[in-house]
Amino acid sequence: MTTPPDGRRADVPASEPSRHVVVTGASGWLGQNLLRALVGRRDRVRCLVPSDGDTAPLALLGPEGEVVVGDGRDPATADRLFDAVPA
């Protein structure tokens, strides 16, 4: 393993992971499994789904889960998805 010029190991994150997470594609198989892994490990999990009909499986998220319905290509949806998410 090589060491970067700043002396930090390449496989060690520079900072703590964010306590807030945004997941796109949350209604799909991979997205739902990712959500299950994140719930309880993060303070807030915000999910993007394409339609109201895709929100039922996300009810398992609990109080830290939040669903945003819309198209990720739409700037207004992206604004809602990332609103108040710390950088």
Residue, then its C-alpha position, 0 to 999 in steps of 0.5 A: m500500500t502506498t501512502p499519500p503525500d499528506g501521510r494519511r493512509a489511503d484506506v482511512p476516511a479523512s473524517e467521520p461519515s455524515r449522520h445524514v444520508v440521501v439514497t436515490g433509487a430507494s424503491g429498487w432491490l439494491g436501494q431497499n437493501l441499502l436502506r435496511a443497512l443504513v437505518g439505525r446507523r444514521d440520524r436521518v435517511r432521506c430516500l428518493v422514489p419515482s412515485d407515490g406507489d413506490t413508498a410502501p416498502l419504505a415504511l420499514l424505515g422508522p422515524e429516521g426515514e424520510v421519503v421524497v417522491g419525484d424525478g432526480r433529474d428535476p431541479a426542484t426534486a433535487d432541492r427537496l432531496f438535499d434540503a437541510v442535509p449537511a455537507 
